[in-house]
Every structure is written in C-alpha cells, then in structure tokens.
Amino acid sequence: MRRDGHDRSDPWAENAMSKGRLLKNRIAERGLVQVMAGHSPLSARLAAEAGFDGIWASGFELSASLGLPDVSLVSMTQHLETMAAMVQASDLPVVADIDTGFGNAINVIHAIEQYERAGAAAVVIEDKAFPKVTSLIAGGRQDLLRVAEFQGKIEAACATRRDPDLLVIARCEALIAGLGQDEALSRSAAYCEAGADMILIHSKQKTPDEVESFIRAWDNPVPIVVVPTAYPDFTIARMKALGKIAIAIWGNHAIRAAVTAMQQVFAQILKDGGIQGVDQAIVPVDEIFRLQGMDRVKRDESRFLR
C-alpha cells in the first residue's frame, strides 16, 4: 500500500496528453527509453532531432554552462526557467534533475508545483544532504539524508502533483557514498514504500558491475533508471538483458561535446590566424537560422508586416 495517499484516479486538469503520460507510453511501447542530457533549448531541440525519447534537464550541465561547480549554486529559478524553455523547444518529455529538491520537504512541495506547471514529465530527487556535491568528483563530500527524512520528501512530491502521470523518481546515492549494495537496496525499497515511481541508481565505478549487481538483486516491481556516465561499456543491449531498466539517461554528453568542439575550433582559429581553416568544418549560419526558426519568422513577416 502506497503511503502518499494520492488518488491516481483523479483526472488531469488539462485535456491534452501530459508529458508524463507521453513518457510512460514510450516506456510501455519500447521497454527501455533513451534520454539525452541538455542544458539549453537549443540542445533540447538537437536531442529531439537526433531521435532520443526524452531530454534530461541536467543540473550538472546547466551549472557547467554557467561556469559554476555543481554544488547547489544554481537556483531553482535558474534551473526552472531553463527547463521550461527546453519544454517549449521540442515535443519530447523532459526529465527534470532537481537535485535535492532545493531544501527540505516544504521546498519540494513548492518545486513540484512549479515544475509540473512548467511541463516537466518527471522529476528526479536525490537523497543527499543540501547543499549537494556532484556525484562523480573524486573525493567529494557525499552526505546522505536519513531515510525517514528522504521518504518525507518523496511523499511530499507525490502528494503535491496534480497529474498522476508526473513521474517522481528517487535517486539513491548509497553506492556513490561508498555504503554498499545492501544499504542501496534498503534505501531504495524504503523510497518505493514512500511512493517513488522509479529508482535511479548511480555509481562512479569505471565498470557497470556494481550497478548490474544491484539490478540483479532488485526484487521490487518498481523500474530502474540508470545514468552510465562513468561506465560507458553499459550499452543498451546490456541494459535490456537485465530486464528491469526503464530509462537510460546519457547524463552529460551534450555539454562535453560542446566543450570539445569549442576547444578545437578556438585553438584552430588562433593557430591559423583566421577562420579559414574551420569555416567548412562547422555548420553554416543557415543551419543556425533553421534551428532558430527563422523560416517561420520570414513567413510571418510576409503575412503580417504591412
């Protein structure tokens, strides 16, 4: 029996299919969906055009794009505004990375209200203490909340949502904190009891072995979400063989790809003393115009400007 007391028969207030329902439908159809990280509306649009099933509104990527460390320095307002713009930029469902929920359970209530209103398909809340430290940094402080306190956050999120299809995903950081599989399993089961729709299990090991071991030991019907950033050998085929994973998030590849490209192009321009060596290697300005929607602007100008 779920403890959140949420009546899943309550109709969603809007007639159109919600993004949460769209994401659930894709999971039901495909078994495992692929979600690409983004940090801007442009990156969201590119992820949609590439053919991904959803977009990860990444706190890490947004922090990096602002030149900030991922240690809870980006405000809820900054992340929310970016996520809302990403929702508008494509038709894909957006999974919002809201870190620790920006505070305690009371802060989570406010966050869920705002992110749902902005069109999020899902929210991911992690069981770290606020302010958090990014998971994959070597030697980083990884303090976890008491289980009961984090259960309260999950219960608050589930009780607050108006759309029963808005996915509340609990991110368990026990493996990141070095607490072992038993602690990760125990915490994850407690979060499911509190109402979590899915469990995101994370690891900073260089191979998928730790996560695979967790998934094999997971005997709960609640699906698993993975973010195989540190262990790139964890392929979609390998995930499907385990049979319990619903979402694979490629967690920071948009910002890393952007940095790689900019570093290479900037260095080449300085080396060549001009842009002649890079002009043919980068997209033409017309491609940027296309992504910006300038064709529609031209049509609207022709129709309405008199």
N, C-alpha and C positions, 0 to 999 in steps of 0.2 A: 504493500500500500504506500503510495507516494505521500510524503509529509507536507508538500507545499500547499495542498488544499485547492489546487487550481482546477476549475471545471473545464475540461477540454471540449465540452460540448458547446461552450459559448461561441456564438458566431463572430467572426471578424467583422469589424465595423465597416470595411470597405467591400465593394462588390468584386473588384478586380482580385485576381490571384495574388497573394502576398509573395514576396521574395523568399520567405521561409518555406512556403508551400512549394515554390518552384525548386528550391534546393532539395527538399525532401523527395519530390517527384523524380529529380535527376538521380538521386541515390537509389530510389526504388527501381528505376529503369536500368541503371548501369552497374549497380552494386558497389562500385568504388568511383568517386569523382575526384578530379584533379583541380586544385585551386592554386592559382598563381598569385604571389605577393605583388602588391603595388603600393605606391606612396603618393600618387597624384592621379587626377582624372585622365591624363594622357597615358600613363602606364596602365590604368584600368582599361582604356579603350584598346590599347595594343594587346593586352591579355585576352580580351574578348575576340579580337580579330584573329588571334593565333589559334583559338578554338578551345580554350580552357572552359571548365564547367562553372567556375566561380572565381572571385577575387578576394584575396586576403588583405584587408586594410591594416597593414603591418605597423605596429608601434616602433619596431626597430628601424624599418625603412624610413618612416617619417622623421624619426629622430636624426638619422644619418643625413637625410636630405636637408635638414635644418642645421647641420653641423654640430649636433648635440649628442652626447652619450645617451644610451638607452637606460636611464636610471630614474625614470619617473619625472623628467624635467619638462616633457611636452604635456601641456594641459589638456584636460578633457575637451575644452572648447576648440583647441587647435586640431586635435585628432577628429573630433566630431565633424567639424566643418570640412575637413579633407575627405572623410568617409562619405559625407553627404554628397560632395561633388563627384566622388567616384561612383556612387549610386546613379547619379544623373548622367554620367558619361557613357554608360553601357547598360544593356538589359540583363547582365549577369547578376546573380545573387552575390552579395558582399558579406563576407565573414569579418566581423569587427574584432580586432585584437584590443581589448580594453584593459590589458594588464591585470592589476589587482582590483579593478573596479573603481579606482580613483579614491579609495578610502575604505571605510567600513561598510556594513550592510546598508546604512542610511544613504551613503554616497552611491551604492549600487542601485538602489531604488531610483534615484534621480537619473543615473546613467542609462538604465534600461528604458525609462520613459523617453529620454532624448534620442537614443539610438534607434529605438523602434519607430519613433515618429519620423526619423531621418531615412528610414527604409532599409535598415540592416536585416539580413536574412538570418544571421546568427551572431551571437556574442561569445567570446572566449574569455573566461575569468580564471586567473591563476591563483594558486594557494600560497603565494609568497606574501611576506610582510611588506607593507608600504613604508617607505619607497623601495621599489624593487631594483635589482641589478640584473642586467641582461644575462641570459642563461649560459651562453657558450663562452664567456670570457674566462680565461684561465685564472684560477684563484679568486674568483669573485665571491662576494658575500651572498649566500643563498639561504636566507632565513625564511622558514615556513610558518604559517599561522597554525594555531591549534585547530584540530579537526573540527571541533564544535563551532568555532568561530567562522571557519570557511563554509561549513554547512549552512550557517545562518545567511551568508552571502548568496549561496545558491538558492536557498528557499526564498530570499527576498527577490531575487531576479525572476524566479518562476511565478511568484505571486503577483508581481508587478506587470508582467507582459499582458497586453490585451489580446494579442494574436497567439493562439496556442501553437501555431506553426513556427514562431520565432524560436530558434534552437538556442538553448542555454548549454554551453559546452564548458565543462570543468577541466581545467588544465592542472594536472598533477605533476609537481616538480620534485617529487621524492627521489627519483633517480638522478636528477641534476644535482640535488643536495647531497648525494652520496649515501642515502639512507637505505638503499637496497630494495629488492623486489617485494619482499613481504610487506614493508611499510607502504610501498607504492600501491600494492593490491588492496591493502586495508583501507588506505585513504580513498582510493578510487571507489571502492564499494560504499563507503560512507557518503561520498558525494552523490552517487546514484540514489541512495536512500533519501537524500535531501531533495532530489528531483532533477538532477542533471540528465539531459537528453543524450549526451555523449561524453566520453572521457578522452581528453588529449593527453597522451603520454609522451614525454620528451626525454631525450638522453643526449649527453655530449661525448659519448664513446665514439670512436672512429669507425666502428663496425655496427651493423644492425643487431648483433647478437643479444644485447641487453633488452632492447625493445621487443624483439621476436620472442624472447623467453617470457617477458611479461604477457604478451598477447596469447601465447600458448597456455599460460596459467590462468588467464582471464576467463572465468566461467559464468559471467554475468551477461544477459542478453543486450545490455546497453552497448552500442557500437563504439569503436575506437577511432580516434583521429591521430595521425602521425605527421611530424614535421622533420623529414630526414635530412636536415641541413648538414649535420656533422658526419653522416654516414651515407655517402652518395651511392653505395652499392645496393641500397634498399630500393629496388626497382618496382615498378607497378606489377610486373609478373610475380615477383617475390611476395608482394603485399597480398595479391589476390589468392595466392596459395595458402595463406593463413586464414582467410575467410571471415575475419571479424572487423576489418577496417572499412569504414565508410567514406572517409575523406583523407586524401593526401595533400598536404599543403607544401608547396615549394616556397619556403619562407622568406628568403632574402635575395633571390636571384635577379630581381629587377634592378635593385639599387647597385648590386655588384656588377651587373652587366653595364649599367650606365657609367659607373666609375671607370671600369676597364676601357670602354670606348672613349670617354673624355680624356683619360690619361694618355692614351695612344695618339689621339688626334692632336691634343695640345702639344705634346712633345714633337710630333712630326712638323707642325707649323713652325715651331721655334727652330728646329733643325734645318728646315728648308728655307727659312726666311720668307715665308708666304704660305698661301693656301693652295698653291698649285698641285702639291703632292697629295692632298687629302680630298680635294673637291669631288673627284669621281668615286671616292670610297665611302662617302656619306650620302644619306638620302638627299635628293634635290629639295629645294624650297617648296616646290609644288606638292611634294608628299606631306610636308608640314601643313600647307594650306588645306589639303584633303582631310587630315586628321583634325584640323581646327573647324571644319565645316564651312569653309569659305564658299563652296559651291552654293550652299543654301543662302548665304548672305547675298551673293550676286543675284540669285533668283528673286529673293525678297526685295532687294533694291530695285530690280527691274519692274516688279509688280507694284510696289507701294510708294516709292520715292517719285514725286511728281513736281 
